[in-house]
Amino acid sequence: MAALPPGTVTLSDRRTQRKWTVEVAAFELAPVPVTRAQYTGVSDVEGRLPAVEVSWWDAVRFCNAQSERDGLPPVYRIEGATVHWDRSAPGYRLPTEAEWEHACRAGTTGPRYGNLPEIAWYRGNSGDRPHPVAGKIPNAWGLHDLLGNTWDWCWDRYDPAVYGEYHVLKGGGWADEHWSCRVSVRRRSHPEYRVDDVGFRLARGGHPG
């Protein structure tokens, strides 16, 4: 896990033209997405590929399982169709959208933290498939694949008033055009859907509001 500094991030939604600013506390984020080997427990030739076809619910359950494996109190309490977040628990969790964007920017202010072909697998160079994690140049904080390869699930719901339980995805994936692989781009998906270009990465700590 990489220790990331606190900061302030301004999020935006192109659909509604809305912008909002969030204070982000110091927290930890995995340098790479969860891999197939981590997710399935099987190490094979494809083990370094990002885990995909993982629903938001799958990701939440995996976070709790990893916490228990490492002897940490789980962050999430699942009661039927509701997930309660214990913000004092030190276990693993999904990043918030603000944390994800703060981590991706790593102090930069442009649409990307580097030259896209050098930092990301996307439609222009992926060969229509995902690639092993950490195969591209990381950002200034040592984080790989925040743009391209796979979209990352975030904790946040996209727009509850309009889309209900749909949650935020960030980062763009191996099948996306260059305009989707930008820090500010938001995508939404139902928490039960499993898609071949959607994965997640682990966060810890922080005291997000």
C-alpha positions in Angstrom: 0.0 0.0 0.0 1.3 3.5 -0.9 0.9 6.2 1.7 -0.7 9.3 0.1 -0.7 12.8 1.4 -3.9 14.8 2.2 -5.1 17.4 -0.3 -8.1 19.1 -2.0 -9.7 17.9 -5.2 -12.4 19.5 -7.3 -14.7 16.9 -8.9 -16.9 17.6 -11.9 -19.8 15.9 -13.7 -20.0 16.6 -17.5 -23.6 15.5 -17.7 -24.9 18.1 -15.1 -22.0 20.6 -15.4 -21.7 20.4 -11.6 -18.4 20.9 -9.8 -17.7 20.3 -6.1 -14.6 20.5 -3.9 -13.6 17.8 -1.4 -11.0 17.7 1.3 -9.1 14.4 1.3 -7.3 13.1 4.3 -4.1 11.2 4.2 -4.8 7.5 3.3 -3.3 4.4 1.7 -4.0 3.1 -1.8 -2.7 -0.1 -3.5 -0.2 0.8 -6.2 -2.0 -1.6 -8.7 -5.5 -3.0 -9.1 -6.3 -6.3 -7.4 -5.0 -9.0 -9.7 -6.5 -12.3 -10.7 -4.1 -14.1 -8.5 -5.1 -12.0 -5.5 -8.8 -12.4 -6.2 -8.9 -16.1 -7.0 -6.0 -17.3 -5.0 -4.6 -19.1 -8.1 -1.2 -18.2 -9.5 -0.9 -18.9 -13.2 0.2 -17.3 -16.4 -2.7 -14.8 -16.1 -2.2 -14.1 -12.4 -0.8 -10.6 -13.0 -3.8 -9.5 -15.1 -6.2 -7.3 -13.2 -9.2 -9.0 -11.8 -12.3 -8.2 -13.9 -15.9 -9.1 -14.1 -16.1 -8.1 -10.4 -19.2 -6.4 -9.2 -19.3 -3.6 -6.7 -20.7 -6.1 -4.2 -17.9 -8.6 -5.0 -15.4 -5.9 -4.4 -16.9 -5.0 -1.0 -16.9 -8.6 0.1 -13.3 -9.0 -1.0 -12.2 -6.0 1.0 -13.7 -7.6 4.1 -12.1 -11.0 3.3 -8.7 -9.4 2.9 -9.1 -7.5 6.2 -9.9 -10.7 8.0 -7.0 -12.5 6.4 -4.6 -9.8 7.6 -6.1 -9.7 11.1 -7.8 -6.3 10.6 -11.3 -5.4 11.7 -13.5 -5.2 8.5 -14.7 -1.8 7.3 -18.0 -2.9 5.9 -21.0 -4.4 7.7 -23.4 -6.0 5.2 -27.1 -6.2 6.2 -29.2 -7.5 3.4 -29.0 -5.0 0.5 -27.3 -2.3 2.7 -23.6 -1.8 3.3 -22.6 0.2 6.4 -19.1 1.7 6.5 -17.4 1.8 9.8 -15.1 4.7 9.2 -13.0 4.0 12.3 -12.1 0.4 11.2 -8.5 -0.1 9.9 -9.3 -2.7 7.3 -9.4 -2.5 3.5 -12.1 -0.7 1.6 -12.8 0.9 -1.8 -11.6 4.5 -2.3 -14.0 7.3 -2.5 -14.3 9.1 -5.8 -12.5 12.1 -4.4 -9.7 9.9 -3.0 -9.3 8.1 -6.3 -9.1 11.4 -8.3 -6.6 12.9 -5.8 -4.5 9.8 -6.0 -4.6 9.7 -9.8 -3.7 13.4 -10.2 -0.7 13.0 -7.8 -0.3 16.8 -7.7 -0.9 17.4 -11.4 -3.7 19.5 -12.8 -4.1 18.4 -16.4 -6.4 15.7 -17.9 -3.8 13.0 -17.4 -0.6 12.5 -15.3 1.5 11.7 -18.3 1.5 10.9 -22.0 -1.3 8.4 -22.5 0.5 5.7 -24.5 3.2 5.6 -21.9 0.9 5.4 -18.8 -2.1 3.5 -20.0 -3.5 0.5 -21.9 -6.4 1.8 -24.0 -8.0 1.1 -27.3 -5.1 2.7 -29.2 -2.5 0.2 -27.9 -4.2 -2.6 -25.9 -4.8 -5.0 -28.8 -8.4 -5.3 -27.4 -7.4 -7.1 -24.2 -6.3 -6.3 -20.6 -2.6 -6.4 -19.8 -0.6 -7.4 -16.6 -0.6 -4.7 -14.0 2.3 -2.3 -13.6 3.3 -2.6 -17.3 3.1 1.2 -17.8 4.8 4.2 -16.2 3.3 5.1 -12.8 2.3 8.5 -11.7 4.5 10.7 -9.4 3.2 8.8 -6.3 4.1 5.4 -7.7 0.6 4.3 -8.7 0.1 2.2 -11.9 -2.9 1.7 -14.1 -5.1 4.4 -12.7 -5.8 5.4 -16.3 -6.5 2.6 -18.7 -6.4 -1.2 -18.4 -9.5 -1.5 -16.2 -12.0 0.9 -14.7 -11.9 1.1 -10.8 -15.0 0.8 -8.6 -15.4 3.6 -6.1 -17.4 3.6 -2.9 -19.7 6.5 -4.0 -23.0 6.3 -5.7 -23.1 8.1 -9.0 -26.2 10.3 -8.7 -28.7 8.7 -6.2 -31.6 11.0 -7.2 -31.4 9.9 -10.8 -29.6 6.6 -11.0 -30.4 5.1 -7.6 -27.8 2.5 -6.5 -25.5 2.9 -9.5 -21.9 3.4 -8.3 -19.0 5.5 -9.7 -16.3 4.0 -12.0 -13.1 5.9 -12.7 -10.1 5.6 -15.0 -11.0 4.2 -18.3 -10.2 0.7 -19.6 -8.4 -1.3 -22.3 -11.4 -1.0 -24.7 -11.9 2.8 -24.3 -10.9 5.6 -26.6 -8.4 8.2 -25.4 -11.1 10.7 -24.3 -12.4 8.3 -21.7 -9.0 7.8 -20.1 -8.9 11.2 -18.3 -8.8 11.8 -14.6 -12.1 13.7 -14.4 -14.2 11.2 -16.4 -17.0 9.4 -14.5 -18.8 6.3 -15.5 -21.6 4.5 -13.7 -22.7 0.9 -13.3 -25.1 -1.1 -11.3 -23.5 -2.7 -8.2 -24.4 -6.2 -9.3 -23.1 -5.9 -12.8 -19.9 -7.8 -13.8 -18.1 -6.3 -16.8 -14.9 -7.4 -18.6 -13.2 -4.1 -18.2 -14.1 -3.3 -14.6 -11.9 -4.1 -11.6 -10.9 -2.4 -8.3 -8.1 -1.5 -6.0 -7.8 -1.5 -2.2 -7.7 1.6 0.0 -7.0 1.9 3.8 -7.1 4.5 6.5 -8.1 8.2 6.1 -11.1 9.8 7.6 -13.3 10.7 4.6 -16.5 12.5 5.3 
